[in-house]
Each structure stands twice: as structure tokens, then as C-alpha cells.
């Protein structure tokens, strides 16, 4: 006697990227003369794409620093970029925000105590 079994198959669906700052990410902003170097370390397990780098001053005003793709930081790696951040912006207070991966919203870069 033959029995009929209806087989169900689970089709994996891609998960949306988690919103917010990826785990294991830290940043440092160093000023040397007229230049600014942004270093980002990714101790996490997945690469991180960074885009839309902005400076948000103490009054909430946004200044575009790198409006397009800034770059990638691979898992376990550190990358650095020279960014155009005028001293008068830094002096007025504020911080850097960026979009991570596919997140449409800017998130605050987690700055090391020695940086930013």
C-alpha cells in the first residue's frame, strides 16, 4: 500500500540587515595639520559598507562630508580615509554620522575615546 506524503520545503529568505551600528565597529578621527584621517576598525564577522558621511553640529545642522560611497571595511580589518572636515566645524562641536550597509538612515559613528 502506497502512502502519499506532502513534502514541505523551506525556502530560505534573505533577512534584512539589522538597523543601527554593526557590532564590533569603532572609529577614530585624527587631525594632522589641515588634514583629517578617519580610521574605522571592524572587529565583527561581516564586512560593512559605509556611505553618506555627514557632520552633525551641536545645533543639528548637517554638512555633507562624503555624500556617496565612502568605502568598505572587511571583517577583522581597519580602513582609513582622509576626509574634508574643516576645523571650524569640529571646533563648534558635533559628530560624524554615516549610513551602514543598506540602512537608509544615518547612524552615529562609535568613536574611540582617543578620537573624535
DAJORA-V346992 format. One record per residue. RES is the residue in one letter. OMEGA is omega in whole degrees, 0 to 359 (NA if undefined). Layout:
{{RES	OMEGA} {RES	OMEGA}}
This chain:
{{X	182} {X	176} {X	181} {X	177} {X	177} {X	181} {X	175} {X	179} {X	176} {X	178} {X	181} {X	177} {X	178} {X	178} {X	175} {X	179} {X	178} {X	179} {X	178} {X	183} {X	178} {X	180} {X	175} {X	182} {X	174} {X	184} {X	177} {X	178} {X	180} {X	177} {X	178} {X	184} {X	180} {X	184} {X	177} {X	179} {X	176} {X	177} {X	179} {X	179} {X	179} {X	177} {X	178} {X	185} {X	180} {X	178} {X	180} {X	175} {X	181} {X	177} {X	176} {X	180} {X	180} {X	172} {X	175} {X	183} {X	183} {X	179} {X	179} {X	178} {X	183} {X	175} {X	178} {X	177} {X	177} {X	189} {X	181} {X	178} {X	174} {X	179} {X	181} {X	170} {X	181} {X	179} {X	178} {X	184} {X	175} {X	176} {X	175} {X	181} {X	169} {X	183} {X	179} {X	180} {X	183} {X	181} {X	181} {X	175} {X	180} {X	183} {X	182} {X	179} {X	180} {X	181} {X	181} {X	173} {X	183} {X	173} {X	179} {X	175} {X	183} {X	181} {X	180} {X	183} {X	175} {X	176} {X	178} {X	176} {X	177} {X	185} {X	172} {X	180} {X	182} {X	182} {X	171} {X	NA}}
